[in-house]
Amino acid sequence: GAGVSQSPSNKVTEKGKDVELRCDPISGHTALYWYRQSLGQGLEFLIYFQGNSAPDKSGLPSDRFSAERTGGSVSTLTIQRTQQEDSAVYLCASEPRAEYSYEQYFGPGTRLTVT
Amino acid sequence: GDSVTQMEGPVTLSEEAFLTINCTYTATGYPSLFWYVQYPGEGLQLLLKATKADDKGSNKGFEATYRKETTSFHLEKGSVQVSDSAVYFCALLGAGSYQLTFGKGTKLSVIP
């Protein structure tokens, strides 16, 4: 079946611009995660959505970052007024949380470059 | 807080060599442990997992045993192939948690 998809695969933006990154999770997966992968910091948790519960935003690095998940499916990560340190690969993962599988399925990522 | 430490790379091996990538962790309680692999140009894939002490996860010839006494989850493979060239990440899921904590990754290159 279809896996987690993310778009765009690559995004180059100028410092100060806003960007939106999209994630389509695996159908039926109730949990959705965003992570950031950068050279200096490795893989960092950003935000977690589970069903209709309030998201866990504890990993968001600043208030320039926000995310939403519409209809319990597609999620959008928005970065406002991008900075060069935001350059990274942004990974989305989904999980059939209701089954407590402890297996997160990752998308291919969006490589963001801020110039 | 929870943390994962894995050996720094890069690691370069000849085909059919034995592979060990060390991973140790710090966590309260009884975490679940994972190895993820990222092939060039692809996303992270779960390679294997272990959810309790002394469990051995295995997949594609790779193995790792959850050692609580040494807080370790070392990845091993008896005979690597060129197709195993990738970045390997050790990760843990804290008890009662849902966010993975990753090590920094170890890049493996296997040469013919």
Interface residues (C-beta under 8 A of the other chain):
Chain A: V4 A31 Y33 Y35 G42 L43 F45 Y48 Q50 D56 G59 L91 A93 R97 Y102 E103 Q104 Y105 F106 G107 P108 G109
Chain B: S32 F34 Y36 E42 G43 L44 Q45 L46 K49 T51 F89 A91 L93 Y98 Q99 L100 T101 F102 G103 K104 G105
